[in-house]
Amino acid sequence: MRWRSTTDQADAMLGTGHNNTLYAAGWTISALATIAAIVAIWMLGI
């Protein structure tokens, strides 16, 4: 087991904002696509 030092915690925090932004964007696109599919099925009566 490797002990964490204060430098490891600071390094772990670098660049996390970018990954979180991509993660949120992916979920947003997925949600919009799902809603669009539901509305299309509802409107077309399929």
C-alpha distance matrix in Angstrom:
0.0 3.8 6.5 9.5 12.8 16.3 16.9 14.2 15.9 19.2 18.5 17.3 20.7 22.9 24.9 24.1 27.8 29.0 26.8 27.8 31.4 31.3 29.8 32.5 35.2 34.2 34.5 37.8 39.3 38.3 39.9 43.0 43.4 43.2 45.7 48.0 48.0 48.8 51.6 53.0 53.1 54.8 57.3 58.2 58.4 56.5
3.8 0.0 3.8 6.5 9.4 13.0 13.3 10.8 12.9 16.0 15.3 14.6 18.1 20.0 22.3 21.9 25.6 26.8 25.1 26.3 29.7 29.9 28.7 31.4 34.0 33.4 33.9 36.9 38.5 37.9 39.5 42.4 43.0 43.1 45.5 47.6 47.9 48.9 51.5 52.8 53.3 54.9 57.3 58.3 58.7 56.9
6.5 3.8 0.0 3.8 6.5 10.1 11.3 9.4 10.9 14.2 14.3 13.9 16.9 19.1 21.9 21.4 24.9 26.6 25.2 26.0 29.5 30.1 28.9 31.3 34.1 33.9 34.2 37.1 38.9 38.5 39.8 42.7 43.7 43.7 45.9 48.1 48.6 49.5 51.9 53.5 54.0 55.5 57.8 59.0 59.4 57.9
9.5 6.5 3.8 0.0 3.7 6.8 8.0 6.0 7.2 10.4 10.9 10.6 13.3 15.6 18.6 18.2 21.6 23.5 22.3 23.1 26.4 27.3 26.3 28.6 31.3 31.4 31.8 34.5 36.4 36.3 37.5 40.3 41.4 41.6 43.6 45.9 46.6 47.5 49.7 51.4 52.1 53.5 55.6 57.0 57.6 56.2
12.8 9.4 6.5 3.7 0.0 3.8 5.4 5.3 6.8 9.0 10.1 11.0 13.2 15.1 18.5 18.6 21.7 23.8 23.2 24.0 27.1 28.3 27.7 29.8 32.4 32.9 33.5 35.8 37.8 38.0 39.2 41.8 43.1 43.5 45.4 47.5 48.5 49.4 51.5 53.2 54.1 55.4 57.4 58.9 59.6 58.4
16.3 13.0 10.1 6.8 3.8 0.0 3.8 5.5 5.3 6.4 8.7 10.0 11.2 13.2 16.8 17.0 19.7 22.1 22.0 22.5 25.4 27.1 26.7 28.4 31.0 31.9 32.4 34.5 36.7 37.2 38.2 40.6 42.1 42.7 44.3 46.4 47.6 48.6 50.4 52.2 53.4 54.5 56.3 58.0 58.9 57.8
16.9 13.3 11.3 8.0 5.4 3.8 0.0 3.8 5.5 5.2 6.1 8.6 10.1 11.1 14.7 15.6 18.5 20.3 20.5 21.6 24.2 25.6 25.7 27.6 29.9 30.8 31.8 33.7 35.6 36.3 37.6 39.8 41.2 42.1 43.8 45.7 46.9 48.1 49.9 51.5 52.8 54.1 55.8 57.3 58.4 57.2
14.2 10.8 9.4 6.0 5.3 5.5 3.8 0.0 3.8 5.5 5.1 6.1 8.8 10.2 13.5 13.9 17.2 18.8 18.3 19.5 22.5 23.5 23.2 25.5 27.8 28.3 29.2 31.5 33.3 33.7 35.2 37.5 38.7 39.4 41.3 43.2 44.3 45.5 47.4 48.9 50.1 51.5 53.3 54.7 55.6 54.4
15.9 12.9 10.9 7.2 6.8 5.3 5.5 3.8 0.0 3.8 5.4 5.1 6.5 9.1 12.4 12.0 15.1 17.3 16.9 17.4 20.5 21.9 21.4 23.2 25.9 26.6 27.2 29.3 31.5 31.9 33.0 35.4 36.9 37.4 39.1 41.2 42.4 43.4 45.2 47.0 48.1 49.3 51.2 52.8 53.6 52.6
19.2 16.0 14.2 10.4 9.0 6.4 5.2 5.5 3.8 0.0 3.8 5.4 5.4 6.8 10.5 11.1 13.6 15.8 16.2 16.9 19.5 21.2 21.3 22.9 25.3 26.4 27.3 29.1 31.1 32.0 33.1 35.2 36.8 37.7 39.2 41.1 42.5 43.7 45.3 47.0 48.4 49.6 51.2 52.9 54.0 53.0
18.5 15.3 14.3 10.9 10.1 8.7 6.1 5.1 5.4 3.8 0.0 3.8 5.4 5.4 8.8 10.0 13.0 14.4 14.6 16.1 18.6 19.7 20.1 22.2 24.2 25.0 26.3 28.3 29.9 30.8 32.3 34.3 35.6 36.7 38.4 40.1 41.4 42.8 44.5 45.9 47.3 48.8 50.3 51.7 53.0 51.8
17.3 14.6 13.9 10.6 11.0 10.0 8.6 6.1 5.1 5.4 3.8 0.0 3.8 5.6 8.1 7.9 11.4 13.0 12.3 13.5 16.5 17.5 17.3 19.5 21.8 22.3 23.3 25.5 27.3 27.8 29.3 31.5 32.8 33.6 35.5 37.3 38.4 39.7 41.6 43.0 44.3 45.7 47.4 48.8 49.9 48.7
20.7 18.1 16.9 13.3 13.2 11.2 10.1 8.8 6.5 5.4 5.4 3.8 0.0 3.8 6.4 5.8 8.6 10.9 11.1 11.6 14.3 16.0 16.0 17.6 19.9 21.1 22.0 23.7 25.8 26.7 27.8 29.8 31.5 32.4 33.9 35.7 37.2 38.4 40.0 41.6 43.1 44.3 45.9 47.5 48.7 47.7
22.9 20.0 19.1 15.6 15.1 13.2 11.1 10.2 9.1 6.8 5.4 5.6 3.8 0.0 3.8 5.7 8.0 9.4 10.4 11.8 13.7 15.2 16.1 17.9 19.6 20.9 22.4 23.8 25.5 26.8 28.2 29.9 31.4 32.8 34.3 35.7 37.3 38.8 40.2 41.6 43.3 44.7 46.0 47.5 49.0 48.0
24.9 22.3 21.9 18.6 18.5 16.8 14.7 13.5 12.4 10.5 8.8 8.1 6.4 3.8 0.0 3.8 5.5 5.8 7.1 9.1 10.5 11.7 13.1 15.0 16.2 17.6 19.4 20.7 22.1 23.6 25.2 26.7 28.1 29.6 31.2 32.5 34.1 35.8 37.1 38.3 40.1 41.6 42.8 44.2 45.8 44.8
24.1 21.9 21.4 18.2 18.6 17.0 15.6 13.9 12.0 11.1 10.0 7.9 5.8 5.7 3.8 0.0 3.8 5.5 5.4 6.2 8.7 10.2 10.6 12.3 14.3 15.5 16.8 18.4 20.2 21.3 22.6 24.4 26.0 27.2 28.7 30.3 31.8 33.2 34.7 36.2 37.8 39.1 40.5 42.1 43.4 42.5
27.8 25.6 24.9 21.6 21.7 19.7 18.5 17.2 15.1 13.6 13.0 11.4 8.6 8.0 5.5 3.8 0.0 3.8 5.5 5.1 6.1 8.8 9.8 10.5 12.2 14.3 15.5 16.3 18.3 20.0 21.0 22.4 24.3 25.7 26.9 28.3 30.2 31.6 32.7 34.3 36.2 37.3 38.5 40.2 41.8 41.1
29.0 26.8 26.6 23.5 23.8 22.1 20.3 18.8 17.3 15.8 14.4 13.0 10.9 9.4 5.8 5.5 3.8 0.0 3.8 5.5 5.1 6.4 8.7 10.0 10.7 12.5 14.5 15.4 16.6 18.5 20.1 21.2 22.7 24.5 25.9 26.9 28.7 30.5 31.6 32.8 34.8 36.2 37.2 38.7 40.4 39.6
26.8 25.1 25.2 22.3 23.2 22.0 20.5 18.3 16.9 16.2 14.6 12.3 11.1 10.4 7.1 5.4 5.5 3.8 0.0 3.8 5.4 5.2 6.1 8.6 9.8 10.6 12.5 14.2 15.4 16.6 18.4 20.0 21.2 22.6 24.5 25.7 27.1 28.8 30.3 31.5 33.2 34.7 36.0 37.4 38.8 37.7
27.8 26.3 26.0 23.1 24.0 22.5 21.6 19.5 17.4 16.9 16.1 13.5 11.6 11.8 9.1 6.2 5.1 5.5 3.8 0.0 3.8 5.5 4.9 6.1 8.5 9.8 10.7 12.2 14.2 15.3 16.4 18.3 19.9 21.1 22.5 24.2 25.8 27.1 28.5 30.1 31.7 32.9 34.3 36.0 37.3 36.5
31.4 29.7 29.5 26.4 27.1 25.4 24.2 22.5 20.5 19.5 18.6 16.5 14.3 13.7 10.5 8.7 6.1 5.1 5.4 3.8 0.0 3.8 5.4 5.2 6.1 8.6 10.0 10.5 12.2 14.2 15.3 16.4 18.2 19.9 21.0 22.3 24.3 25.8 26.8 28.2 30.2 31.4 32.5 34.2 35.8 35.2
31.3 29.9 30.1 27.3 28.3 27.1 25.6 23.5 21.9 21.2 19.7 17.5 16.0 15.2 11.7 10.2 8.8 6.4 5.2 5.5 3.8 0.0 3.8 5.5 5.0 6.1 8.7 9.8 10.5 12.2 14.1 15.3 16.4 18.3 19.9 20.9 22.4 24.4 25.6 26.6 28.5 30.1 31.2 32.5 34.2 33.2
29.8 28.7 28.9 26.3 27.7 26.7 25.7 23.2 21.4 21.3 20.1 17.3 16.0 16.1 13.1 10.6 9.8 8.7 6.1 4.9 5.4 3.8 0.0 3.8 5.5 5.2 6.4 8.7 10.1 10.7 12.4 14.4 15.5 16.7 18.5 20.1 21.3 22.8 24.5 25.8 27.3 28.8 30.3 31.7 32.9 31.9
32.5 31.4 31.3 28.6 29.8 28.4 27.6 25.5 23.2 22.9 22.2 19.5 17.6 17.9 15.0 12.3 10.5 10.0 8.6 6.1 5.2 5.5 3.8 0.0 3.8 5.4 5.2 6.1 8.7 9.8 10.5 12.3 14.2 15.3 16.5 18.2 20.0 21.1 22.4 24.1 25.8 26.9 28.3 30.0 31.3 30.7
35.2 34.0 34.1 31.3 32.4 31.0 29.9 27.8 25.9 25.3 24.2 21.8 19.9 19.6 16.2 14.3 12.2 10.7 9.8 8.5 6.1 5.0 5.5 3.8 0.0 3.8 5.5 5.0 6.1 8.5 9.8 10.5 12.2 14.1 15.3 16.3 18.3 20.0 21.0 22.2 24.3 25.6 26.6 28.1 29.8 29.2
34.2 33.4 33.9 31.4 32.9 31.9 30.8 28.3 26.6 26.4 25.0 22.3 21.1 20.9 17.6 15.5 14.3 12.5 10.6 9.8 8.6 6.1 5.2 5.4 3.8 0.0 3.8 5.4 5.2 6.1 8.6 10.0 10.6 12.3 14.3 15.3 16.5 18.4 20.0 21.0 22.6 24.3 25.6 26.8 28.3 27.2
34.5 33.9 34.2 31.8 33.5 32.4 31.8 29.2 27.2 27.3 26.3 23.3 22.0 22.4 19.4 16.8 15.5 14.5 12.5 10.7 10.0 8.7 6.4 5.2 5.5 3.8 0.0 3.8 5.5 5.0 6.0 8.6 9.8 10.4 12.2 14.1 15.3 16.5 18.2 19.8 21.1 22.4 24.1 25.6 26.7 25.8
37.8 36.9 37.1 34.5 35.8 34.5 33.7 31.5 29.3 29.1 28.3 25.5 23.7 23.8 20.7 18.4 16.3 15.4 14.2 12.2 10.5 9.8 8.7 6.1 5.0 5.4 3.8 0.0 3.8 5.4 5.1 6.2 8.6 9.9 10.6 12.1 14.2 15.4 16.4 18.1 20.0 21.0 22.2 24.0 25.5 25.1
39.3 38.5 38.9 36.4 37.8 36.7 35.6 33.3 31.5 31.1 29.9 27.3 25.8 25.5 22.1 20.2 18.3 16.6 15.4 14.2 12.2 10.5 10.1 8.7 6.1 5.2 5.5 3.8 0.0 3.8 5.5 5.1 6.1 8.6 9.9 10.4 12.2 14.3 15.3 16.2 18.3 19.8 20.7 22.1 23.9 23.2
38.3 37.9 38.5 36.3 38.0 37.2 36.3 33.7 31.9 32.0 30.8 27.8 26.7 26.8 23.6 21.3 20.0 18.5 16.6 15.3 14.2 12.2 10.7 9.8 8.5 6.1 5.0 5.4 3.8 0.0 3.8 5.5 5.2 6.2 8.7 9.9 10.6 12.4 14.3 15.3 16.6 18.4 19.9 21.0 22.3 21.2
39.9 39.5 39.8 37.5 39.2 38.2 37.6 35.2 33.0 33.1 32.3 29.3 27.8 28.2 25.2 22.6 21.0 20.1 18.4 16.4 15.3 14.1 12.4 10.5 9.8 8.6 6.0 5.1 5.5 3.8 0.0 3.8 5.4 5.1 6.2 8.5 9.9 10.6 12.3 14.1 15.5 16.5 18.2 19.9 20.9 20.4
43.0 42.4 42.7 40.3 41.8 40.6 39.8 37.5 35.4 35.2 34.3 31.5 29.8 29.9 26.7 24.4 22.4 21.2 20.0 18.3 16.4 15.3 14.4 12.3 10.5 10.0 8.6 6.2 5.1 5.5 3.8 0.0 3.8 5.4 5.1 6.0 8.5 9.9 10.4 12.0 14.2 15.2 16.1 17.9 19.5 19.4
43.4 43.0 43.7 41.4 43.1 42.1 41.2 38.7 36.9 36.8 35.6 32.8 31.5 31.4 28.1 26.0 24.3 22.7 21.2 19.9 18.2 16.4 15.5 14.2 12.2 10.6 9.8 8.6 6.1 5.2 5.4 3.8 0.0 3.8 5.5 5.0 6.1 8.7 9.9 10.4 12.2 14.1 15.1 16.2 17.9 17.1
43.2 43.1 43.7 41.6 43.5 42.7 42.1 39.4 37.4 37.7 36.7 33.6 32.4 32.8 29.6 27.2 25.7 24.5 22.6 21.1 19.9 18.3 16.7 15.3 14.1 12.3 10.4 9.9 8.6 6.2 5.1 5.4 3.8 0.0 3.8 5.4 5.1 6.3 8.7 9.9 10.7 12.3 14.2 15.4 16.3 15.5
45.7 45.5 45.9 43.6 45.4 44.3 43.8 41.3 39.1 39.2 38.4 35.5 33.9 34.3 31.2 28.7 26.9 25.9 24.5 22.5 21.0 19.9 18.5 16.5 15.3 14.3 12.2 10.6 9.9 8.7 6.2 5.1 5.5 3.8 0.0 3.8 5.4 5.1 6.1 8.5 9.9 10.5 12.1 14.1 15.1 15.2
48.0 47.6 48.1 45.9 47.5 46.4 45.7 43.2 41.2 41.1 40.1 37.3 35.7 35.7 32.5 30.3 28.3 26.9 25.7 24.2 22.3 20.9 20.1 18.2 16.3 15.3 14.1 12.1 10.4 9.9 8.5 6.0 5.0 5.4 3.8 0.0 3.8 5.5 5.1 6.0 8.6 9.8 10.4 11.9 13.8 13.8
48.0 47.9 48.6 46.6 48.5 47.6 46.9 44.3 42.4 42.5 41.4 38.4 37.2 37.3 34.1 31.8 30.2 28.7 27.1 25.8 24.3 22.4 21.3 20.0 18.3 16.5 15.3 14.2 12.2 10.6 9.9 8.5 6.1 5.1 5.4 3.8 0.0 3.8 5.5 5.1 6.1 8.5 9.9 10.5 11.8 11.0
48.8 48.9 49.5 47.5 49.4 48.6 48.1 45.5 43.4 43.7 42.8 39.7 38.4 38.8 35.8 33.2 31.6 30.5 28.8 27.1 25.8 24.4 22.8 21.1 20.0 18.4 16.5 15.4 14.3 12.4 10.6 9.9 8.7 6.3 5.1 5.5 3.8 0.0 3.8 5.5 5.2 6.1 8.6 10.0 10.4 10.2
51.6 51.5 51.9 49.7 51.5 50.4 49.9 47.4 45.2 45.3 44.5 41.6 40.0 40.2 37.1 34.7 32.7 31.6 30.3 28.5 26.8 25.6 24.5 22.4 21.0 20.0 18.2 16.4 15.3 14.3 12.3 10.4 9.9 8.7 6.1 5.1 5.5 3.8 0.0 3.8 5.5 5.0 6.0 8.4 9.6 10.7
53.0 52.8 53.5 51.4 53.2 52.2 51.5 48.9 47.0 47.0 45.9 43.0 41.6 41.6 38.3 36.2 34.3 32.8 31.5 30.1 28.2 26.6 25.8 24.1 22.2 21.0 19.8 18.1 16.2 15.3 14.1 12.0 10.4 9.9 8.5 6.0 5.1 5.5 3.8 0.0 3.8 5.4 5.2 5.9 8.2 8.5
53.1 53.3 54.0 52.1 54.1 53.4 52.8 50.1 48.1 48.4 47.3 44.3 43.1 43.3 40.1 37.8 36.2 34.8 33.2 31.7 30.2 28.5 27.3 25.8 24.3 22.6 21.1 20.0 18.3 16.6 15.5 14.2 12.2 10.7 9.9 8.6 6.1 5.2 5.5 3.8 0.0 3.8 5.6 5.3 5.7 5.4
54.8 54.9 55.5 53.5 55.4 54.5 54.1 51.5 49.3 49.6 48.8 45.7 44.3 44.7 41.6 39.1 37.3 36.2 34.7 32.9 31.4 30.1 28.8 26.9 25.6 24.3 22.4 21.0 19.8 18.4 16.5 15.2 14.1 12.3 10.5 9.8 8.5 6.1 5.0 5.4 3.8 0.0 3.8 5.6 5.2 7.0
57.3 57.3 57.8 55.6 57.4 56.3 55.8 53.3 51.2 51.2 50.3 47.4 45.9 46.0 42.8 40.5 38.5 37.2 36.0 34.3 32.5 31.2 30.3 28.3 26.6 25.6 24.1 22.2 20.7 19.9 18.2 16.1 15.1 14.2 12.1 10.4 9.9 8.6 6.0 5.2 5.6 3.8 0.0 3.8 5.5 8.1
58.2 58.3 59.0 57.0 58.9 58.0 57.3 54.7 52.8 52.9 51.7 48.8 47.5 47.5 44.2 42.1 40.2 38.7 37.4 36.0 34.2 32.5 31.7 30.0 28.1 26.8 25.6 24.0 22.1 21.0 19.9 17.9 16.2 15.4 14.1 11.9 10.5 10.0 8.4 5.9 5.3 5.6 3.8 0.0 3.8 5.5
58.4 58.7 59.4 57.6 59.6 58.9 58.4 55.6 53.6 54.0 53.0 49.9 48.7 49.0 45.8 43.4 41.8 40.4 38.8 37.3 35.8 34.2 32.9 31.3 29.8 28.3 26.7 25.5 23.9 22.3 20.9 19.5 17.9 16.3 15.1 13.8 11.8 10.4 9.6 8.2 5.7 5.2 5.5 3.8 0.0 3.8
56.5 56.9 57.9 56.2 58.4 57.8 57.2 54.4 52.6 53.0 51.8 48.7 47.7 48.0 44.8 42.5 41.1 39.6 37.7 36.5 35.2 33.2 31.9 30.7 29.2 27.2 25.8 25.1 23.2 21.2 20.4 19.4 17.1 15.5 15.2 13.8 11.0 10.2 10.7 8.5 5.4 7.0 8.1 5.5 3.8 0.0
